Amino acid sequence: MKYEIYGVYLIDFKQNLGGELSGKHYAVIVGDLTKPDNTILVAPMTSKKSGKKYRKGFTINCKDYQSNPSYEKAFVRVNKLREVSVNRIYGKKIYSLSQEDIYKLKESIKNIFYID
């Protein structure tokens, strides 16, 4: 199966430790498929709840992508970039990021990793 960079997919991060993301979450693919190990680089997403502070990433408006989202906004956790096996990806692409959100993603990566 071909995976689209900047596409959003449902991924099972399984059980992890400490502050690591666990369970099923949407994630943005930010890197090409690595062969022969069949892994891909993703930025996990989480629902954005009002009154809670989020850092080291950016917010997207879910209504721009879905007609009836569970939450109005989601936060792309760029500081939690991780490599996952393609076997953790469930189903097909949910949607692709807009050019505006792709720009936000690239800027967030630059800021977190201090790239000029």
Stockholm file with secondary structure:
# STOCKHOLM 1.0

chainA/1-116         MKYEIYGVYLIDFKQNLGGELSGKHYAVIVGDLTKPDNTILVAPMTSKKSGKKYRKGFTINCKDYQSNPSYEKAFVRVNKLREVSVNRIYGKKIYSLSQEDIYKLKESIKNIFYID
#=GR chainA/1-116 SS CCCCTTEEEEEECCSCCTTSCCSEEEEEECSCCBTTTTEEEEEEEEECCTTCCCCSSEEEEGGGTCSSCSSSEEEECGGGCEEEEGGGEEEEEEEECCHHHHHHHHHHHHHHTTCC
#=GC SS_cons         CCCCTTEEEEEECCSCCTTSCCSEEEEEECSCCBTTTTEEEEEEEEECCTTCCCCSSEEEEGGGTCSSCSSSEEEECGGGCEEEEGGGEEEEEEEECCHHHHHHHHHHHHHHTTCC
//
